Amino acid sequence: MPDKTNTDKLKARFHSLFRGAPEQFEAALFEFELYCEDVADAVIKADASTILNIQGRIQQTKAILTFLKESRDYKPRQQPAPPTRP
């Protein structure tokens, strides 16, 4: 199996933060969710020339939010056992 990906490493780091301070992690996650709502609300106020930029920000913040939520339950990939010799 290949080495851990950068995504795996980052999820492991956030999972470690979650395990070390779950209340603080959840509080920060809640604040980030509120930020995501603010970004989404910006679409309502945006003019036609900036709507696509704001849409990109929304997609980015939602992806980060999903990533952080997945980090809470992150389980490292198991390394396969080395082959045994007959």
Residue pairs with C-beta under 8 A, 6 or more apart in sequence:
1 77
1 79
1 80
4 12
4 76
4 77
8 76
8 77
10 67
10 71
11 67
11 70
11 71
11 74
12 74
12 76
14 25
14 67
14 68
14 71
14 72
14 74
15 71
15 72
15 73
15 74
17 25
18 25
18 71
18 72
25 72
29 65
29 68
29 69
32 61
32 64
32 65
32 68
33 65
35 61
36 58
36 61
36 62
36 65
39 54
39 57
39 58
39 61
40 58
42 54
42 57
43 51
43 54
43 55
43 58
46 54
